[in-house]
Amino acid sequence: MMQQLRSVSMVLAFAVGGVFHEQLAPFIGWLPFGIAIMLSITFIGLDVQQLKPVRMHFRLLLAIQATGLFFWGVARAAGFPIMAESLYYCAAAPIASASPIIVNLLRGNVGFSTTAMVLSQVVFAIVTPLILPFVVNVPDMSYRELCFVVAQQIFTVLGIPAGISVALRVVYPPCRAWAPKLKDISLGIWVLNLVVISASGIQRIIVGGYSLHEMWPLMLGAAVVCLFGFTAGYRLGSPNLKRECSQGLGQKNTVLTLYMASQSYASPLAYIGPVFYVFCHNMANAIQLTLADRERHKE
């Protein structure tokens, strides 16, 4: 039911953002606050004692970074720098906080997925400021300057929520029970984020005068990355963590990556890839849940 609600909300959010893009696009400044609030709710509700890293976690985290660099390198070598940047945003994103929820619906190992999700945020925060300056093309900024800018932005949306959550859990331990009660608020903020993302994306297309001919390769590339992530993760997790690793490589925190792709140092057209990835990974989840439901009915 929750996944169906998220899917319907996603469609409505993109529709509203698309129709009222001119009025809503200026609210792109809301995005870091929306991400920070969502992650704060997630972090507050974490059961730290259940976070038990195993070897497969490190293989999965390495696979996420390797996938991002692989698709970026292939597109770059082929002479498509904007596509390379767009595919990096899609592939190197950390695991979405919804991943453990989907894994639970798939009757998988929720503890493994929760640990993977948390660790992926940490790795993303550490690695991205070092790698992203190579991915984007900003001639008027040095590597060190861009590194600092990216690190500052990631700290805003990841470091501050983590710090606030830790402080709250220490000062007021019962706050851990807030997360389930705030899940509807978290969903509402997620929808607002998608509305702003949609509006900003449409506005960028109009202002940039981009044609479908320029956009469809990025959309196709996002679909390829998504398909690769879910299938490669399934193989990586064999034999006991197939669904968990499939979610880990395919289910991305696209709102966070879109925040990065909306910055002044990013190529405006590269934003299209991760926008379309939102649709792709939600469709993949719908297919997985349908197949899992069929398996349950056969039992």
C-alpha positions, 0 to 999 in steps of 0.5 A: 500500500505504501509503495502504491501511495508513493508511486501515485504521489510521484506521478502527481508531484511531477505533474504539478511541478510540470504544470506550475514550473514557472511559479515553483522553480524558484523554490529550489532553495527548499531542497536541502532543507527538505532532504535534511528533514527527511534524513533527520527523521530516518536517522532518529529512528535507526536502531544502531545495535542492528547496524552490523557491517559484514563483508558483503556491505563493503563489496556493495559500497565498492560496487556503487562507486565503481558503477558510477566511475564506470559509466562516467568513464565510458561516456567520457571516453566516447566523447559525451561529457554531459552524458558522463556527468549525468550517468555519474549522478545516477549510478554513484548516488547513495542508497535510498532510505526507502530501500529497507522498506521495499526489502521488508515488503520483499521479505528480505533482510531488513537489517542488512539493507538498513546498514547498507543504506546508512553506510552508503550515505557515509561513503557518499559524503566522504568520496563525492567531494574528492571525485565530483570535481573530476566529473564536472567541468568548471574552468574558473574553479580549482580542484581544491575550491570545488572540493570545498564547495561540494563538501560544504553542500553535502555536510549541509544535507547529510552531516547536519541531520546526522549530528542533530539526530545523534544529539537528540538520541543522547539528550532524549532517548525516547525520540527514537519512537518519533520516526514511525509517527513522522512517516507521513510527514516524511512522505509529504516532504518527499512529495514536495521535493519531487514537485520542486525537482520537476518544476526546476527540471522543466524550467531548465529545459525551457530556459536552455531551449533543449530539444527531445533530441538532446534529452532522450540519450540521457533518459535512455542512459538513466534507464540503462544504469537503472537496469544494470544496477538492479540486475548486477546487484542481484548477481552480486548478492548471490546466493542469500542477499540477491534482493537486498543487493539489487535494491542497494545498487538500483534504489537510489537517493535520487533527491540527494543527487538531484540536489547536487545536479542542480548546483551552479557547477553542474551542467544544466542538461545533465539534470535530466538523467537523474530526473528520469531515474526517479521514474525508472527505479520506481518502476523497477520496484513496482515490478519486483513487488508484483513478482514477489506478490505472485510468489507468495500467492503460489505458496 
